[in-house]
């Protein structure tokens, strides 16, 4: 399994990552017959920029993201971040859980109200998860 990252905030600075992500995601969509031709850059950005997941580093620093699991077992993570330190931490946390949300532990909102989290956590489909 290979993992490819694409930070949409660094689109102009790291065009290679963008091109790789676009190619891999589009190829997967073609194989699964979800599209029949390549998307324009604008179409692709619109497609991938709907981020359903959030990595919360602290109350003021977040990364929105999505993981595209490809048929060949690779993962393409498209995200939006403007802080390299938080981005590195985000990548480490995803690696710890092997890019699989099933390896996270769900936390009840009431517990968070009673005891605020002091470590980074994930919001996946409007549910809060932590690494155990």
MOFENRA-V412062 format. One record per residue. N is the residue number from 0. RES is the residue in one small letter. SS is DSSP state (H for helix, E for strand, - for the rest). Layout:
{{N;RES;SS} {N;RES;SS}}
//
This chain:
{{0;x;-} {1;x;-} {2;x;E} {3;x;E} {4;x;E} {5;x;E} {6;x;E} {7;x;H} {8;x;H} {9;x;H} {10;x;-} {11;x;-} {12;x;-} {13;x;-} {14;x;H} {15;x;H} {16;x;H} {17;x;H} {18;x;H} {19;x;H} {20;x;H} {21;x;H} {22;x;H} {23;x;H} {24;x;H} {25;x;H} {26;x;H} {27;x;H} {28;x;H} {29;x;H} {30;x;H} {31;x;-} {32;x;-} {33;x;-} {34;x;-} {35;x;-} {36;x;-} {37;x;-} {38;x;-} {39;x;-} {40;x;H} {41;x;H} {42;x;H} {43;x;H} {44;x;H} {45;x;H} {46;x;H} {47;x;H} {48;x;-} {49;x;-} {50;x;-} {51;x;-} {52;x;E} {53;x;E} {54;x;E} {55;x;E} {56;x;E} {57;x;E} {58;x;-} {59;x;-} {60;x;E} {61;x;E} {62;x;E} {63;x;E} {64;x;E} {65;x;E} {66;x;E} {67;x;E} {68;x;E} {69;x;-} {70;x;-} {71;x;-} {72;x;-} {73;x;-} {74;x;E} {75;x;E} {76;x;E} {77;x;E} {78;x;E} {79;x;E} {80;x;-} {81;x;-} {82;x;-} {83;x;H} {84;x;H} {85;x;H} {86;x;H} {87;x;H} {88;x;H} {89;x;H} {90;x;H} {91;x;H} {92;x;H} {93;x;H} {94;x;H} {95;x;H} {96;x;-} {97;x;-} {98;x;-} {99;x;-} {100;x;H} {101;x;H} {102;x;H} {103;x;-} {104;x;E} {105;x;E} {106;x;E} {107;x;-} {108;x;H} {109;x;H} {110;x;H} {111;x;H} {112;x;H} {113;x;H} {114;x;-} {115;x;-} {116;x;-} {117;x;-} {118;x;-} {119;x;-} {120;x;E} {121;x;E} {122;x;E} {123;x;E} {124;x;-} {125;x;-} {126;x;E} {127;x;E} {128;x;E} {129;x;E} {130;x;-} {131;x;-}}
//
